[in-house]
Amino acid sequence: MIRPPRTLRSQLTAGLVALLALVCLAVGVTTVLALQGFLVRRVDQQLSASAGRFAASLEHEKRPDADNRPDTRGQSEGTFGARLLRGTATQAAVVRAAADTRVPLTDGDRRALAALPADGTGHGVRLSALGRYRVTAVPGDDGDVLITGLPLHPVEETVHRLEAVEAAVFGGALLVAGVMGALWVRLSLRPLRRVTTTAASVAELPLASGEVEMPAPVPVTDPRTEVGQVGTALNRMLGHVGNALERRHASEERLRHFAADASHELRTPVANVRGHAELALRHKGPVPGEVRRALERIGAESERMSSLVNDLLLLARLDAGRALEHQPVDLTRLVLDATDDARAAGPDHRWLLDLPETVVTVTGDAHRLHQVIGNLLVNARTHTPAGTTVSVELAADERGTRLTVADNGPGIPADIQPEIFGRFVRADHSRSRAAGSTGLGLAIVQAVATAHGGTVTVTSRPGRTQFVVSLPAQPPG
């Protein structure tokens, strides 16, 4: 099955060649039919000029005279003659080497000759022993019908030669037209390719966040052409998109600065509130029960607020591109320590470790990597019911290091998975919640992994939730 061309250049080239092929076909058919008709009319004229002399010579062969002697017939070689008497062919001969030769006629030949009207006009017949002939039939002197014919082989040979010449000429013309047409179309569509290249480069840009450098505008040679109009429209759209991205980036920067400044400024008052609450709880005098419970709640909430402020400040610094430490880190030790902490905080969970025999060392920020592992384990412990099995696997090869944290809990809803690493995104409505959550833990995991040149992915279904942190063998920077 031949597939149609997909690109515009291929379609235009194929259309040009197909149109030229139709024109060549029309010209070829017209010239062949015209030449064939002309040659057939010449044969009819020759038959009319012969006036049936050869067929008349067959009428009185046994009594030759000056009109029917073989040497006075003057017929060209291949001339056919036949005599019909009462609708039956009685004699049939053909001129060969200045002499007439009897021609055997089949029943089909006889029926074809008998069906000819005696009107003196040319008709085409096929004789079994001779091939295609152009014949005329005229009434004879004795109530018979005289048939004279000339072969159509010269006509067919000339027509076939013309067809071969036209096929060669038109084939070469189509080949040259295809090559030249492809070059011409390629040259004509060069501005459109520039538009396509620019659009493709825009499609590959990370437009979701951050500062985006828009590509250069498309050079428009003639805005009156269709390609020029497309280029002008694309440049106008790129300008609007660039302005929108600049405004969005400026807004994001203001928001980051605000989050960083607010978090930084909130650390001191939150710490003061927490300190005053702890100081009040240490008062040696009697404290009413309601006041003590209120102070305990103030201390707990101030501690939670302090953790939230610290997380926001960390994210703001990571968003601002704050450089991390690049020191050798014993990732195996970090996994062991974080798992021990998680086992102590969640004794009602089952914790499994799968570590390689050799120590896994990476280059990065030990404190932030420990925070990544801790956040993943806290996420698994917090959002799964008691008795859940949480497995931690660490693997390394020449391509990099892979940390996998999986659990057999109820899973994450499919509609939340695409945005699970967003800030303040929670899946509390589907997973049981044993403790509070700020919704920033997984956002910090992704931000730290990205800062180390790595990635973090999640796959989840009921009974299997898996987070995979991949770190490159050589971190950026």
Secondary structure as the mmCIF struct_conf table of DSSP 4:
data_model
#
loop_
_struct_conf.conf_type_id
_struct_conf.id
_struct_conf.beg_label_comp_id
_struct_conf.beg_label_asym_id
_struct_conf.beg_label_seq_id
_struct_conf.end_label_comp_id
_struct_conf.end_label_asym_id
_struct_conf.end_label_seq_id
HELX_LH_PP_P HELX_LH_PP_P1 ILE A 2 PRO A 5
BEND BEND1 THR A 7 THR A 7
HELX_RH_AL_P HELX_RH_AL_P1 LEU A 8 SER A 50
TURN_TY1_P TURN_TY1_P1 ALA A 51 GLY A 52
HELX_RH_AL_P HELX_RH_AL_P2 ARG A 53 SER A 57
TURN_TY1_P TURN_TY1_P2 LEU A 58 LYS A 62
BEND BEND2 ARG A 63 ARG A 63
TURN_TY1_P TURN_TY1_P3 ALA A 66 ASN A 68
HELX_RH_3T_P HELX_RH_3T_P1 PRO A 70 THR A 72
HELX_LH_PP_P HELX_LH_PP_P2 GLN A 75 SER A 76
TURN_TY1_P TURN_TY1_P4 GLU A 77 GLY A 78
STRN STRN1 PHE A 80 LEU A 85
TURN_TY1_P TURN_TY1_P5 ARG A 86 GLY A 87
STRN STRN2 THR A 88 ARG A 96
TURN_TY1_P TURN_TY1_P6 ALA A 97 ALA A 98
STRN STRN3 ALA A 99 ARG A 102
HELX_RH_AL_P HELX_RH_AL_P3 ASP A 107 ALA A 114
TURN_TY1_P TURN_TY1_P7 ALA A 115 ALA A 115
BEND BEND3 LEU A 116 LEU A 116
BEND BEND4 ALA A 118 GLY A 120
STRN STRN4 HIS A 123 LEU A 127
TURN_TY1_P TURN_TY1_P8 SER A 128 LEU A 130
STRN STRN5 GLY A 131 PRO A 139
TURN_TY1_P TURN_TY1_P9 ASP A 141 ASP A 142
BEND BEND5 GLY A 143 GLY A 143
STRN STRN6 VAL A 145 PRO A 151
BEND BEND6 LEU A 152 LEU A 152
HELX_RH_AL_P HELX_RH_AL_P4 HIS A 153 SER A 188
TURN_TY1_P TURN_TY1_P10 LEU A 189 LEU A 189
HELX_RH_AL_P HELX_RH_AL_P5 ARG A 190 ALA A 203
TURN_TY1_P TURN_TY1_P11 GLU A 204 GLU A 204
BEND BEND7 LEU A 205 LEU A 205
BEND BEND8 ALA A 208 GLY A 210
HELX_LH_PP_P HELX_LH_PP_P3 MET A 214 PRO A 219
BEND BEND9 THR A 221 THR A 221
TURN_TY1_P TURN_TY1_P12 PRO A 223 ARG A 224
BEND BEND10 THR A 225 THR A 225
HELX_RH_AL_P HELX_RH_AL_P6 GLU A 226 LEU A 281
TURN_TY1_P TURN_TY1_P13 ARG A 282 ARG A 282
BEND BEND11 LYS A 284 GLY A 285
HELX_RH_AL_P HELX_RH_AL_P7 GLY A 289 ASP A 319
TURN_TY1_P TURN_TY1_P14 ALA A 320 GLY A 321
HELX_LH_PP_P HELX_LH_PP_P4 ARG A 322 GLU A 325
STRN STRN7 GLN A 327 ASP A 330
HELX_RH_AL_P HELX_RH_AL_P8 LEU A 331 ALA A 345
TURN_TY1_P TURN_TY1_P15 PRO A 347 ASP A 348
BEND BEND12 HIS A 349 HIS A 349
STRN STRN8 ARG A 350 ASP A 354
BEND BEND13 GLU A 357 THR A 358
HELX_LH_PP_P HELX_LH_PP_P5 VAL A 359 VAL A 360
STRN STRN9 THR A 361 GLY A 364
HELX_RH_AL_P HELX_RH_AL_P9 ALA A 366 THR A 382
TURN_TY1_P TURN_TY1_P16 HIS A 383 HIS A 383
BEND BEND14 THR A 384 THR A 384
TURN_TY1_P TURN_TY1_P17 ALA A 386 GLY A 387
STRN STRN10 THR A 389 ASP A 397
TURN_TY1_P TURN_TY1_P18 GLU A 398 ARG A 399
STRN STRN11 GLY A 400 ASP A 407
BEND BEND15 GLY A 409 PRO A 410
TURN_TY1_P TURN_TY1_P19 ALA A 414 ILE A 416
HELX_RH_3T_P HELX_RH_3T_P2 GLN A 417 GLU A 419
TURN_TY1_P TURN_TY1_P20 ILE A 420 PHE A 421
BEND BEND16 GLY A 422 GLY A 422
TURN_TY1_P TURN_TY1_P21 ARG A 423 PHE A 424
TURN_TY1_P TURN_TY1_P22 ASP A 428 SER A 430
BEND BEND17 ARG A 431 ARG A 431
BEND BEND18 ALA A 434 ALA A 435
BEND BEND19 GLY A 439 GLY A 439
HELX_RH_AL_P HELX_RH_AL_P10 GLY A 441 ALA A 451
TURN_TY1_P TURN_TY1_P23 HIS A 452 GLY A 453
STRN STRN12 THR A 455 ARG A 461
TURN_TY1_P TURN_TY1_P24 PRO A 462 GLY A 463
STRN STRN13 ARG A 464 PRO A 472
BEND BEND20 ALA A 473 GLN A 474
#
